[in-house]
Amino acid sequence: MIPVRGYEGRRVAVLGLGRSGLATLRALAAGGAEPLAWDDSAEARERAGADGFAFTDLSRPRGLDGAALLVVSPGIPHLYPAPHPVIARALDLGLPIDNDIGLFFRSLGLADWGRLDSPPRVVAVTGSNGKSTTTALIHHILRAAGRPAQMAGNIGRGVLDLDPPGDGAVIVLELSSYQTELARALTPDVAVFTNLSPDHLDRHGGPGGYFAAKARLFTIGGPDRAVIGVDETEGRFLAAALAEAPGDERVIRISSGQKLDGPGWSVFARKGFLAEWRKGRQVAAVDLRAVAGLPGAHNHQNACAAWAATRALGVAPKAIEAAFASFAGLPHRSQLVAEIGGVRFVNDSKATNVDAAAKALAAFPAIRWIAGGLGKEGGIAALAPHLGSVVKAYLIGHSARDFALQLGATTHEICGTMAEAVARAAAEARPGETVLLAPAAASFDQYPNFEKRGEDFAAQVRALAGGQGGGPG
């Protein structure tokens, strides 16, 4: 646990008692603060009560009396589309608002770090797509290279649940826009921006607010090294804003699909090969085509980001290449579930938006595509240029009929449920084809989260295989 510093003997209100909220309560108590816990959900309060915490109804008129700070869980809106009533009251009172990420960065450094040969470092990863895979890959590379490392944030553990890091240790964080937009302290040693595509626009008041939330990790944090994906205008703008000159090696530009020129530090992937360039010359290269855990151009971008971040931490190219080969990937992200009769079944349930689905569709040559769920604004119209590899689409969920109207000449069938879609796709698939779950939609119409949707897909596939699937689980 990372005890929260700076609030000894003071009352700190905590709104939202999910994973991060509970970790915050424990860390505040460990640091000597008096936490005031509240969640609108009785079920969440019951879970917190089991940990011994009492409750203060922060929504009452005087619920925030005496509080020095309000700590908010990531899912609770504080600005758009409208502030939560407790947050609105805190704003009226002029009460400072923070989240667990801000408390983590304020509390991490300890006085005894001066006695360490190599002080701990923090890598923070943000962006629209690929954050989780990039974070897990960085963590995997560090562990494979013998570096002590922990992973937390939007993946794995809550940040305040981490063990205090020791000599030479690295903490790798995945940070969503919900986390970066509110944190009062953001001071990573290495910060990574993977890419940007429209998402969570209602929460951020539009694309500008969404980008601004991501950019805070760099503009507020001032990392020693910034790894920036430059395949979109926003990334190029951010890289230019951070660099003092074209050759400023504090900024490492990354790309999937284009060679990056210039005198600075860059890592890019083209046609399955990753190359690192510094001062106008190539210093390392690796063939990504045989790396089973990183299929497709979108994963090659993740590989570039992880390569750049770990190189910034001093890991040797050969050690990174060896770690790539042993990386198994993450569940629900281009995950090979099984191969049955020459047909691959791939679970990319995390492809909840059009951009992520497009990248999944580009990763395989002949696809039986399972899509649908709770569609987002615009549906799948923007996927029209990416449907060339789709043999047939099998549509599920709330938006199935809307998606069908946007598929044009692409052969499709409305199946409704995952079970029917998997059965129909498997019955019609031919050897060499891939049955791909890449929904391009949220899961909340049929499942509590994308993980449960992916688990259902995998269960249906394994049932077809009779427990004899040829791929990893």
Secondary structure by P-SEA (a helix, b strand, c coil): cccccccccbbbbbccccaaaaaaaaaaaaaccccccccccaaaaaaaaaabbbbbccccccccccccbbbbccccccccccccaaaaaaaaacbbbbcaaaaaaacccccccccccccbbbbbbbcccaaaaaaaaaaaaaaaaccccccccccccccccccccccbbbbbbbbcccccccccbbbbcbbbbcccccccccccccaaaaaaaaacccccccccbbbbbcccaaaaaaaaaaccccccccbbbbbcccccccccccccccccbbbbbcccccccccccccccccccaaaaaaaaaaaaaaaaacccaaaaaaaaaaccccccccccccccccbbbbbccccccaaaaaaaaaaccccccccccccccccccccccccccccbbbbbccaaaaaaaacccccccccccaaaaaaaaaaacccccccccccccccccccccaaaaaaaaaaaaaaaacccccccc
